[in-house]
Amino acid sequence: MRNAMTLNVRINGSLTDFVTGNISDDGDYDNVSEYIRDLVRQDKARKEALLFSHLKAELSLVFNSPSSEYSTLSAADVIARNKQMS
């Protein structure tokens, strides 16, 4: 595991009110750090889900196409193409 990172973020106005509402006694989080960690986890999960949906779509196209349309790709070709998608 990597070392912890400290972030300083300045927000104001309606964003402050929104965050405060999420960390108050009535909110879902005990403190700002917990809230931010959850936001980062959600964003990470969203990006992973997007990449997985791209993979599923590509596999669906491949498996539904006739074998006469298949072409040979090296592992390096597949890796390079996937890096372009992310």
N, CA, C and O atoms as a DFTB+ gen file, in Angstrom:
344 C
 N C O
     1  1       0.836      -1.183       0.000
     2  2       0.000       0.000       0.000
     3  2       0.881       1.247       0.000
     4  3       1.928       1.293       0.646
     5  1       0.436       2.232      -0.727
     6  2       1.193       3.477      -0.807
     7  2       0.997       4.319       0.432
     8  3       0.077       4.092       1.217
     9  1       1.868       5.289       0.598
    10  2       1.752       6.214       1.723
    11  2       0.473       7.039       1.603
    12  3      -0.053       7.222       0.505
    13  1      -0.014       7.525       2.710
    14  2      -1.208       8.373       2.715
    15  2      -0.903       9.702       2.041
    16  3       0.240      10.160       2.031
    17  1      -1.931      10.309       1.482
    18  2      -1.803      11.592       0.815
    19  2      -2.693      12.591       1.535
    20  3      -3.835      12.281       1.873
    21  1      -2.185      13.758       1.765
    22  2      -2.980      14.823       2.364
    23  2      -3.380      15.791       1.269
    24  3      -2.543      16.249       0.491
    25  1      -4.677      16.102       1.213
    26  2      -5.192      17.034       0.210
    27  2      -5.797      18.234       0.906
    28  3      -6.443      18.099       1.945
    29  1      -5.591      19.387       0.344
    30  2      -6.247      20.603       0.828
    31  2      -7.155      21.090      -0.292
    32  3      -6.698      21.382      -1.397
    33  1      -8.436      21.172       0.006
    34  2      -9.414      21.580      -0.999
    35  2     -10.214      22.752      -0.451
    36  3     -10.698      22.710       0.680
    37  1     -10.349      23.784      -1.251
    38  2     -11.117      24.953      -0.827
    39  2     -12.419      24.961      -1.627
    40  3     -12.405      24.940      -2.858
    41  1     -13.527      24.992      -0.919
    42  2     -14.835      25.119      -1.557
    43  2     -15.588      26.238      -0.862
    44  3     -15.257      26.618       0.261
    45  1     -16.605      26.766      -1.539
    46  2     -17.403      27.822      -0.916
    47  2     -18.835      27.768      -1.443
    48  3     -19.162      26.982      -2.333
    49  1     -19.656      28.603      -0.884
    50  2     -21.032      28.728      -1.341
    51  2     -21.847      27.458      -1.170
    52  3     -21.803      26.793      -0.135
    53  1     -22.587      27.149      -2.213
    54  2     -23.497      26.004      -2.153
    55  2     -22.753      24.687      -1.983
    56  3     -23.304      23.736      -1.428
    57  1     -21.509      24.615      -2.451
    58  2     -20.728      23.384      -2.246
    59  2     -20.426      23.165      -0.772
    60  3     -20.486      22.038      -0.281
    61  1     -20.102      24.241      -0.069
    62  2     -19.864      24.134       1.367
    63  2     -21.119      23.641       2.082
    64  3     -21.054      22.756       2.936
    65  1     -22.249      24.218       1.724
    66  2     -23.514      23.798       2.332
    67  2     -23.799      22.324       2.047
    68  3     -24.250      21.590       2.927
    69  1     -23.537      21.905       0.837
    70  2     -23.795      20.517       0.452
    71  2     -22.909      19.559       1.246
    72  3     -23.393      18.562       1.781
    73  1     -21.622      19.860       1.320
    74  2     -20.698      19.002       2.071
    75  2     -21.081      18.987       3.540
    76  3     -21.121      17.925       4.162
    77  1     -21.357      20.137       4.089
    78  2     -21.751      20.225       5.500
    79  2     -22.995      19.384       5.769
    80  3     -23.082      18.720       6.802
    81  1     -23.941      19.407       4.865
    82  2     -25.143      18.600       5.004
    83  2     -24.871      17.113       4.997
    84  3     -25.609      16.338       5.604
    85  1     -23.810      16.709       4.309
    86  2     -23.461      15.284       4.237
    87  2     -22.639      14.803       5.421
    88  3     -22.525      13.598       5.647
    89  1     -22.060      15.741       6.187
    90  2     -21.208      15.310       7.308
    91  2     -21.780      15.699       8.666
    92  3     -21.140      15.486       9.695
    93  1     -22.949      16.253       8.669
    94  2     -23.551      16.648       9.946
    95  2     -24.135      15.426      10.654
    96  3     -24.040      14.305      10.154
    97  1     -24.733      15.651      11.807
    98  2     -25.381      14.560      12.546
    99  2     -26.461      13.890      11.699
   100  3     -26.711      12.693      11.844
   101  1     -27.092      14.649      10.827
   102  2     -28.140      14.105       9.959
   103  2     -27.576      13.542       8.662
   104  3     -28.308      12.918       7.894
   105  1     -26.286      13.752       8.403
   106  2     -25.675      13.324       7.155
   107  2     -25.221      11.877       7.181
   108  3     -25.382      11.170       8.175
   109  1     -24.654      11.459       6.069
   110  2     -24.209      10.078       5.902
   111  2     -22.787       9.836       6.407
   112  3     -22.378       8.684       6.551
   113  1     -22.036      10.883       6.673
   114  2     -20.621      10.749       7.005
   115  2     -20.308      11.436       8.330
   116  3     -20.956      12.410       8.715
   117  1     -19.302      10.908       9.013
   118  2     -18.887      11.479      10.298
   119  2     -17.971      12.687      10.142
   120  3     -17.930      13.565      11.003
   121  1     -17.218      12.719       9.004
   122  2     -16.283      13.821       8.797
   123  2     -15.994      13.996       7.315
   124  3     -16.359      13.153       6.494
   125  1     -15.340      15.091       6.985
   126  2     -15.059      15.413       5.582
   127  2     -14.153      14.359       4.947
   128  3     -14.357      13.985       3.792
   129  1     -13.161      13.879       5.686
   130  2     -12.240      12.879       5.126
   131  2     -12.975      11.616       4.698
   132  3     -12.707      11.061       3.632
   133  1     -13.895      11.172       5.530
   134  2     -14.674       9.981       5.201
   135  2     -15.502      10.219       3.935
   136  3     -15.602       9.341       3.078
   137  1     -16.083      11.395       3.826
   138  2     -16.887      11.757       2.662
   139  2     -16.036      11.786       1.393
   140  3     -16.436      11.230       0.370
   141  1     -14.885      12.419       1.450
   142  2     -14.011      12.515       0.285
   143  2     -13.509      11.136      -0.129
   144  3     -13.473      10.830      -1.321
   145  1     -13.118      10.294       0.836
   146  2     -12.674       8.937       0.510
   147  2     -13.774       8.163      -0.218
   148  3     -13.499       7.436      -1.173
   149  1     -15.008       8.319       0.233
   150  2     -16.124       7.634      -0.425
   151  2     -16.339       8.163      -1.840
   152  3     -16.611       7.387      -2.756
   153  1     -16.219       9.475      -2.026
   154  2     -16.350      10.055      -3.365
   155  2     -15.282       9.507      -4.307
   156  3     -15.572       9.189      -5.460
   157  1     -14.060       9.396      -3.822
   158  2     -12.967       8.868      -4.642
   159  2     -13.236       7.402      -4.983
   160  3     -13.039       6.986      -6.125
   161  1     -13.683       6.620      -4.001
   162  2     -14.009       5.211      -4.258
   163  2     -15.122       5.086      -5.301
   164  3     -15.053       4.238      -6.190
   165  1     -16.139       5.930      -5.188
   166  2     -17.231       5.893      -6.158
   167  2     -16.750       6.251      -7.562
   168  3     -17.170       5.631      -8.539
   169  1     -15.882       7.236      -7.665
   170  2     -15.347       7.627      -8.969
   171  2     -14.499       6.504      -9.553
   172  3     -14.571       6.229     -10.751
   173  1     -13.701       5.861      -8.718
   174  2     -12.876       4.734      -9.161
   175  2     -13.765       3.596      -9.670
   176  3     -13.501       3.019     -10.725
   177  1     -14.810       3.281      -8.918
   178  2     -15.735       2.222      -9.319
   179  2     -16.436       2.577     -10.625
   180  3     -16.639       1.710     -11.476
   181  1     -16.807       3.849     -10.789
   182  2     -17.463       4.295     -12.024
   183  2     -16.554       4.119     -13.228
   184  3     -16.990       3.656     -14.282
   185  1     -15.289       4.488     -13.070
   186  2     -14.339       4.345     -14.177
   187  2     -14.085       2.882     -14.502
   188  3     -13.991       2.516     -15.673
   189  1     -13.973       2.043     -13.479
   190  2     -13.785       0.611     -13.714
   191  2     -14.998       0.010     -14.413
   192  3     -14.846      -0.837     -15.294
   193  1     -16.199       0.437     -14.031
   194  2     -17.418      -0.056     -14.669
   195  2     -17.480       0.385     -16.126
   196  3     -17.921      -0.376     -16.987
   197  1     -17.044       1.599     -16.404
   198  2     -17.023       2.091     -17.784
   199  2     -16.062       1.273     -18.636
   200  3     -16.399       0.879     -19.752
   201  1     -14.866       1.017     -18.112
   202  2     -13.912       0.199     -18.848
   203  2     -14.446      -1.215     -19.066
   204  3     -14.251      -1.792     -20.136
   205  1     -15.115      -1.776     -18.063
   206  2     -15.680      -3.112     -18.190
   207  2     -16.791      -3.125     -19.237
   208  3     -16.909      -4.085     -19.999
   209  1     -17.602      -2.079     -19.284
   210  2     -18.664      -2.029     -20.295
   211  2     -18.087      -1.917     -21.699
   212  3     -18.656      -2.466     -22.643
   213  1     -16.966      -1.213     -21.854
   214  2     -16.287      -1.160     -23.155
   215  2     -15.808      -2.553     -23.549
   216  3     -15.963      -2.969     -24.697
   217  1     -15.229      -3.264     -22.597
   218  2     -14.751      -4.617     -22.859
   219  2     -15.918      -5.531     -23.237
   220  3     -15.816      -6.289     -24.202
   221  1     -17.014      -5.471     -22.500
   222  2     -18.179      -6.305     -22.809
   223  2     -18.719      -5.993     -24.200
   224  3     -19.079      -6.907     -24.942
   225  1     -18.781      -4.716     -24.560
   226  2     -19.275      -4.319     -25.883
   227  2     -18.362      -4.852     -26.982
   228  3     -18.836      -5.343     -28.006
   229  1     -17.075      -4.757     -26.769
   230  2     -16.128      -5.254     -27.762
   231  2     -16.231      -6.769     -27.897
   232  3     -16.235      -7.295     -29.010
   233  1     -16.314      -7.467     -26.780
   234  2     -16.450      -8.921     -26.825
   235  2     -17.756      -9.339     -27.486
   236  3     -17.793     -10.323     -28.224
   237  1     -18.816      -8.603     -27.228
   238  2     -20.102      -8.899     -27.848
   239  2     -20.015      -8.780     -29.361
   240  3     -20.530      -9.630     -30.088
   241  1     -19.362      -7.723     -29.833
   242  2     -19.182      -7.560     -31.279
   243  2     -18.388      -8.716     -31.874
   244  3     -18.728      -9.246     -32.932
   245  1     -17.332      -9.091     -31.179
   246  2     -16.470     -10.163     -31.680
   247  2     -17.220     -11.484     -31.735
   248  3     -17.174     -12.185     -32.745
   249  1     -17.910     -11.824     -30.656
   250  2     -18.581     -13.112     -30.601
   251  2     -19.794     -13.189     -31.518
   252  3     -20.237     -14.285     -31.862
   253  1     -20.337     -12.043     -31.919
   254  2     -21.492     -12.031     -32.816
   255  2     -21.108     -11.900     -34.281
   256  3     -21.979     -11.986     -35.146
   257  1     -19.842     -11.695     -34.585
   258  2     -19.423     -11.565     -35.976
   259  2     -18.997     -12.925     -36.521
   260  3     -18.537     -13.785     -35.770
   261  1     -19.154     -13.115     -37.831
   262  2     -18.754     -14.396     -38.425
   263  2     -17.240     -14.597     -38.326
   264  3     -16.471     -13.636     -38.357
   265  1     -16.834     -15.837     -38.210
   266  2     -15.403     -16.129     -38.049
   267  2     -14.577     -15.660     -39.232
   268  3     -13.367     -15.480     -39.093
   269  1     -15.188     -15.455     -40.390
   270  2     -14.444     -14.958     -41.559
   271  2     -13.946     -13.529     -41.342
   272  3     -13.036     -13.077     -42.036
   273  1     -14.530     -12.830     -40.394
   274  2     -14.117     -11.451     -40.111
   275  2     -13.059     -11.364     -39.023
   276  3     -12.596     -10.268     -38.706
   277  1     -12.667     -12.489     -38.447
   278  2     -11.666     -12.488     -37.379
   279  2     -10.308     -12.091     -37.947
   280  3      -9.992     -12.399     -39.096
   281  1      -9.521     -11.417     -37.144
   282  2      -8.142     -11.102     -37.532
   283  2      -7.243     -11.417     -36.338
   284  3      -7.683     -11.393     -35.189
   285  1      -6.006     -11.705     -36.625
   286  2      -5.055     -12.058     -35.584
   287  2      -4.471     -10.794     -34.975
   288  3      -4.023      -9.895     -35.686
   289  1      -4.483     -10.737     -33.636
   290  2      -3.884      -9.623     -32.913
   291  2      -2.915     -10.176     -31.884
   292  3      -3.156     -11.215     -31.270
   293  1      -1.825      -9.463     -31.713
   294  2      -0.890      -9.847     -30.655
   295  2      -1.374      -9.255     -29.336
   296  3      -2.229      -8.369     -29.317
   297  1      -0.826      -9.747     -28.251
   298  2      -1.161      -9.194     -26.939
   299  2      -0.791      -7.712     -26.887
   300  3      -1.513      -6.913     -26.291
   301  1       0.327      -7.346     -27.506
   302  2       0.756      -5.941     -27.522
   303  2      -0.263      -5.070     -28.265
   304  3      -0.519      -3.937     -27.859
   305  1      -0.850      -5.599     -29.360
   306  2      -1.880      -4.859     -30.087
   307  2      -3.100      -4.592     -29.216
   308  3      -3.631      -3.481     -29.198
   309  1      -3.535      -5.609     -28.503
   310  2      -4.708      -5.483     -27.639
   311  2      -4.432      -4.489     -26.512
   312  3      -5.274      -3.644     -26.209
   313  1      -3.260      -4.587     -25.892
   314  2      -2.899      -3.663     -24.810
   315  2      -2.853      -2.233     -25.318
   316  3      -3.370      -1.329     -24.662
   317  1      -2.249      -2.014     -26.463
   318  2      -2.142      -0.672     -27.025
   319  2      -3.520      -0.104     -27.335
   320  3      -3.782       1.067     -27.065
   321  1      -4.398      -0.922     -27.898
   322  2      -5.746      -0.448     -28.218
   323  2      -6.522      -0.111     -26.936
   324  3      -7.246       0.883     -26.901
   325  1      -6.382      -0.909     -25.907
   326  2      -7.082      -0.650     -24.661
   327  2      -6.562       0.598     -23.964
   328  3      -7.330       1.292     -23.296
   329  1      -5.278       0.898     -24.104
   330  2      -4.732       2.127     -23.506
   331  2      -5.336       3.353     -24.170
   332  3      -5.507       4.387     -23.524
   333  1      -5.664       3.247     -25.465
   334  2      -6.274       4.370     -26.186
   335  2      -7.687       4.634     -25.698
   336  3      -8.160       5.769     -25.762
   337  1      -8.373       3.599     -25.208
   338  2      -9.758       3.737     -24.761
   339  2      -9.862       4.340     -23.376
   340  3     -10.895       4.916     -23.034
   341  1      -8.819       4.224     -22.570
   342  2      -8.934       4.709     -21.179
   343  2      -8.532       6.139     -21.031
   344  3      -8.577       6.682     -19.927
